[in-house]
Amino acid sequence: MSQYKKNSIKLLGAIGLGTGVMISAGIFALLGQVAELGGKYFPFIFIIGGIVTGFSAYSYQKLSQAYPSAGGIGMYLVKEYGKGTLAAFAALLMAFSMVINQSLVARTFGTYTLQLFDINQNSIWVPILGVGLLIFAFLVNISGNTFIQSFTSIISLLKIIGLLIFAGAGLIVANFSFQPAETSGQSPETTITSFIAAIALTILSFKGFTTLTNQGEEIENPKKNVGRAILFSILISLFVYILIAWSVSSNLSIGEIIEKKDFALAAAAEPALGNLGVWFTVIIAIIATISGIIASVFAVSRMLAMLTDMKLIPHRHFGMPGSIQRHTLVYTIVIAMILTIFFDLSRIASMGAILYLIMDMIIHWGLLTKLKEKVEANLFVVGAAFTLDAIVLSAFVWVKIQSDLLIVIVSLVVLILTFIGEKWFIQKLKNNS
């Protein structure tokens, strides 16, 4: 990964990267959390989340057509706001949300792997296994584009087939009829606010499509294929998510899904397929998380390298040899390791959702107000994307203020420190120029 190579990623490889990131922790770790907030009709929340994501994807598709670049979102923000504090701030939020996603995937890998050995999910082995996966992802990512796209494409196909087998078996047991998960007195009360808040987590499970924007010029015929890869990745993921959520809803009660939310799919496999089903699901989860983290690390290290080249973020090599891209890969892995060790799945997901939605709104606002004369886009669709993000974010933050104030405070501190730090860095560059 020492240099960018134009046309080194084919359309199929790009779709593999997109689905590789999306169909990983997004469904394995978040399904239980979505059910906890959304109640017995939680499968429909994935459909709503897919629709909201579709509105957002429209903005990225239009921007990718106008400005195909390996810088992806970083480049879009610069085109919208110039090389200033806001562009750098929003770009870092995206990078942070991607790194947070890597720690989410890593802990999911550890949680599901332990189901094979009947070890408690709170065991220290969860972060140990997660850190091991991150090290493996680093080794794969220094091997180059050709291997990465081949690896992720093949493994993405395997996990999709595996998940469809899981979902199909569960639906056969349920006679293919939609059965809302049973509720009990112990099930949390579902409100309109919590239902809307749950959409934020499903959006997080779809956000992997943004990694495709960071491949920019490396994707063959980027003005057409970036948009196509985004569209196909979202549609494939939505189809898989709906079937899985439907299958889990038909085989477990809400109470059971919430109790085992960090490994709900494995729990749902037992009544449908028995012990062999649990093993099968865990193996698919391992495959999914491995491909997801490799694709995510690949994208975020590229994005950070481009931001460094554009002088939007500071850089220190700390004596490391190699290119800036290799350095940012190391930074990405180290930060993800720290998060994997110190945060649980629920809090990792919450912080990732908050940072991502704020960044997403900044992207839509820039296209709506700054580039409306330069980029051919339907302003109604872009405006709808901004509004939907705002509604979902507001509901999610309100629910978290009531249930987990600490993660809201931590997210706010990260936002403030990031903005202040970028403002200082940009001002320092101006003073030295």
Solvent accessible surface area in square Angstrom, and as a share of the most:
residue,aa,sasa,rsa
1,M,20,0.09
2,S,74,0.48
3,Q,110,0.49
4,Y,68,0.26
5,K,108,0.46
6,K,146,0.62
7,N,83,0.42
8,S,24,0.15
9,I,1,0.01
10,K,102,0.43
11,L,51,0.25
12,L,132,0.66
13,G,3,0.03
14,A,0,0.00
15,I,24,0.12
16,G,5,0.05
17,L,4,0.02
18,G,0,0.00
19,T,2,0.01
20,G,0,0.00
21,V,8,0.05
22,M,2,0.01
23,I,0,0.00
24,S,1,0.00
25,A,0,0.00
26,G,5,0.05
27,I,0,0.00
28,F,0,0.00
29,A,0,0.00
30,L,1,0.01
31,L,0,0.00
32,G,0,0.00
33,Q,7,0.03
34,V,0,0.00
35,A,0,0.00
36,E,59,0.27
37,L,28,0.14
38,G,3,0.03
39,G,9,0.09
40,K,77,0.33
41,Y,97,0.37
42,F,0,0.00
43,P,7,0.05
44,F,92,0.38
45,I,0,0.00
46,F,0,0.00
47,I,58,0.29
48,I,59,0.30
49,G,0,0.00
50,G,5,0.05
51,I,96,0.49
52,V,6,0.04
53,T,3,0.02
54,G,34,0.32
55,F,61,0.25
56,S,5,0.03
57,A,4,0.03
58,Y,48,0.18
59,S,0,0.00
60,Y,0,0.00
61,Q,36,0.16
62,K,50,0.21
63,L,0,0.00
64,S,1,0.01
65,Q,77,0.34
66,A,41,0.31
67,Y,42,0.16
68,P,28,0.17
69,S,11,0.07
70,A,5,0.04
71,G,0,0.00
72,G,0,0.00
73,I,0,0.00
74,G,0,0.00
75,M,42,0.19
76,Y,1,0.01
77,L,0,0.00
78,V,20,0.12
79,K,90,0.38
80,E,8,0.04
81,Y,45,0.17
82,G,31,0.30
83,K,121,0.51
84,G,19,0.18
85,T,25,0.15
86,L,70,0.35
87,A,0,0.00
88,A,0,0.00
89,F,19,0.08
90,A,0,0.00
91,A,0,0.00
92,L,23,0.12
93,L,0,0.00
94,M,0,0.00
95,A,1,0.01
96,F,58,0.24
97,S,0,0.00
98,M,1,0.00
99,V,5,0.03
100,I,8,0.04
101,N,13,0.07
102,Q,0,0.00
103,S,0,0.00
104,L,2,0.01
105,V,0,0.00
106,A,0,0.00
107,R,33,0.12
108,T,0,0.00
109,F,26,0.11
110,G,0,0.00
111,T,4,0.02
112,Y,0,0.00
113,T,16,0.09
114,L,4,0.02
115,Q,40,0.18
116,L,35,0.17
117,F,126,0.53
118,D,140,0.72
119,I,65,0.33
120,N,99,0.51
121,Q,54,0.24
122,N,130,0.66
123,S,23,0.15
124,I,123,0.62
125,W,125,0.44
126,V,1,0.00
127,P,18,0.11
128,I,79,0.40
129,L,45,0.22
130,G,0,0.00
131,V,29,0.16
132,G,36,0.34
133,L,6,0.03
134,L,0,0.00
135,I,82,0.42
136,F,85,0.35
137,A,0,0.00
138,F,47,0.20
139,L,100,0.50
140,V,10,0.06
141,N,0,0.00
142,I,58,0.29
143,S,64,0.41
144,G,16,0.16
145,N,12,0.06
146,T,100,0.58
147,F,97,0.41
148,I,1,0.01
149,Q,24,0.10
150,S,53,0.34
151,F,48,0.20
152,T,0,0.00
153,S,25,0.16
154,I,111,0.56
155,I,19,0.10
156,S,3,0.02
157,L,107,0.53
158,L,93,0.47
159,K,0,0.00
160,I,24,0.12
161,I,84,0.42
162,G,3,0.03
163,L,1,0.01
164,L,59,0.30
165,I,94,0.48
166,F,3,0.01
167,A,0,0.00
168,G,24,0.23
169,A,18,0.14
170,G,0,0.00
171,L,5,0.03
172,I,110,0.56
173,V,79,0.46
174,A,6,0.04
175,N,120,0.62
176,F,121,0.50
177,S,51,0.33
178,F,72,0.30
179,Q,73,0.32
180,P,49,0.31
181,A,2,0.01
182,E,132,0.59
183,T,80,0.46
184,S,62,0.40
185,G,80,0.77
186,Q,161,0.71
187,S,22,0.14
188,P,62,0.39
189,E,150,0.67
190,T,56,0.33
191,T,65,0.38
192,I,142,0.72
193,T,48,0.28
194,S,11,0.07
195,F,51,0.21
196,I,45,0.23
197,A,0,0.00
198,A,0,0.00
199,I,12,0.06
200,A,1,0.00
201,L,2,0.01
202,T,0,0.00
203,I,7,0.04
204,L,9,0.05
205,S,2,0.02
206,F,0,0.00
207,K,5,0.02
208,G,1,0.01
209,F,1,0.00
210,T,0,0.00
211,T,4,0.02
212,L,0,0.00
213,T,0,0.00
214,N,0,0.00
215,Q,1,0.01
216,G,1,0.01
217,E,73,0.33
218,E,1,0.01
219,I,0,0.00
220,E,63,0.28
221,N,72,0.37
222,P,25,0.16
223,K,114,0.48
224,K,115,0.49
225,N,11,0.05
226,V,1,0.00
227,G,7,0.07
228,R,110,0.40
229,A,0,0.00
230,I,0,0.00
231,L,87,0.43
232,F,95,0.40
233,S,0,0.00
234,I,11,0.06
235,L,92,0.46
236,I,57,0.29
237,S,0,0.00
238,L,32,0.16
239,F,115,0.48
240,V,1,0.00
241,Y,0,0.00
242,I,48,0.24
243,L,35,0.17
244,I,0,0.00
245,A,0,0.00
246,W,57,0.20
247,S,1,0.01
248,V,0,0.00
249,S,2,0.02
250,S,19,0.12
251,N,27,0.14
252,L,17,0.09
253,S,29,0.19
254,I,3,0.02
255,G,28,0.27
256,E,74,0.33
257,I,0,0.00
258,I,31,0.16
259,E,122,0.55
260,K,73,0.31
261,K,46,0.20
262,D,28,0.15
263,F,31,0.13
264,A,0,0.00
265,L,0,0.00
266,A,3,0.03
267,A,13,0.10
268,A,1,0.01
269,A,0,0.00
270,E,92,0.41
271,P,75,0.47
272,A,16,0.12
273,L,67,0.33
274,G,29,0.27
275,N,110,0.56
276,L,150,0.75
277,G,2,0.02
278,V,26,0.15
279,W,126,0.44
280,F,65,0.27
281,T,1,0.00
282,V,0,0.00
283,I,81,0.41
284,I,11,0.06
285,A,0,0.00
286,I,32,0.16
287,I,38,0.19
288,A,0,0.00
289,T,0,0.00
290,I,32,0.16
291,S,0,0.00
292,G,0,0.00
293,I,0,0.00
294,I,0,0.00
295,A,2,0.01
296,S,1,0.01
297,V,0,0.00
298,F,2,0.01
299,A,1,0.01
300,V,0,0.00
301,S,0,0.00
302,R,0,0.00
303,M,0,0.00
304,L,19,0.09
305,A,0,0.00
306,M,28,0.12
307,L,0,0.00
308,T,16,0.09
309,D,78,0.40
310,M,18,0.08
311,K,133,0.56
312,L,1,0.00
313,I,17,0.08
314,P,82,0.51
315,H,53,0.23
316,R,171,0.63
317,H,100,0.45
318,F,155,0.65
319,G,63,0.61
320,M,51,0.23
321,P,116,0.73
322,G,62,0.60
323,S,38,0.25
324,I,60,0.30
325,Q,16,0.07
326,R,79,0.29
327,H,9,0.04
328,T,3,0.01
329,L,0,0.00
330,V,38,0.22
331,Y,52,0.20
332,T,0,0.00
333,I,8,0.04
334,V,71,0.41
335,I,74,0.37
336,A,0,0.00
337,M,39,0.17
338,I,89,0.45
339,L,26,0.13
340,T,0,0.00
341,I,85,0.43
342,F,152,0.63
343,F,51,0.21
344,D,69,0.36
345,L,5,0.03
346,S,29,0.19
347,R,79,0.29
348,I,4,0.02
349,A,0,0.00
350,S,1,0.01
351,M,11,0.05
352,G,1,0.01
353,A,1,0.01
354,I,7,0.04
355,L,1,0.00
356,Y,3,0.01
357,L,1,0.00
358,I,37,0.19
359,M,0,0.00
360,D,1,0.00
361,M,33,0.15
362,I,24,0.12
363,I,0,0.00
364,H,0,0.00
365,W,118,0.42
366,G,0,0.00
367,L,0,0.00
368,L,37,0.18
369,T,50,0.29
370,K,110,0.47
371,L,3,0.02
372,K,100,0.42
373,E,153,0.69
374,K,149,0.63
375,V,8,0.05
376,E,159,0.71
377,A,23,0.18
378,N,79,0.40
379,L,74,0.37
380,F,162,0.67
381,V,32,0.19
382,V,0,0.00
383,G,18,0.18
384,A,22,0.17
385,A,0,0.00
386,F,52,0.21
387,T,70,0.40
388,L,53,0.26
389,D,0,0.00
390,A,29,0.22
391,I,86,0.44
392,V,4,0.02
393,L,24,0.12
394,S,72,0.47
395,A,11,0.08
396,F,0,0.00
397,V,37,0.21
398,W,134,0.47
399,V,16,0.09
400,K,21,0.09
401,I,70,0.35
402,Q,124,0.55
403,S,81,0.52
404,D,26,0.13
405,L,92,0.46
406,L,95,0.47
407,I,1,0.00
408,V,22,0.13
409,I,82,0.41
410,V,41,0.23
411,S,2,0.01
412,L,97,0.48
413,V,69,0.40
414,V,38,0.22
415,L,26,0.13
416,I,84,0.43
417,L,115,0.57
418,T,15,0.08
419,F,81,0.34
420,I,101,0.51
421,G,35,0.33
422,E,4,0.02
423,K,119,0.50
424,W,154,0.54
425,F,25,0.10
426,I,11,0.06
427,Q,94,0.42
428,K,93,0.40
429,L,60,0.30
430,K,124,0.53
431,N,106,0.54
432,N,110,0.57
433,S,127,0.82
